[in-house]
């Protein structure tokens, strides 16, 4: 079952990314990326993690996506041929930010050692 969930995660990631690319209009200098998808084993829900650059636009973009979730879900439902299509929920991707912070701390430690 885990392999099946992994396949569904990749499918949802690709399809949601395509919907956002083709159906949504963001400011010219804003980059919105679907970084990963985590689907529950019963296919009830899919957490779609979004990364936004520049970071100061993140809250506005997530608010906009959450507001339009019904339309995005409808488009997804029409594109997929699954018996049960998970309900998508958008989340802010924090692992990229956390990785950058860890890298920054490691760099500071190396500078202190020199």
Buried (B, 14 or more C-beta within 10 A) or exposed (E): EEEEBEEBBEBBBEBBBBBBEEEBEBEEEBEBEBBBBBBEEEBEEBBBBBBBEEEEBBEEBBEBBEEEBEEBBEBBEEEEEEEEBBEBEBBBBEEBEEEEEEEEEEEEEEEEEE
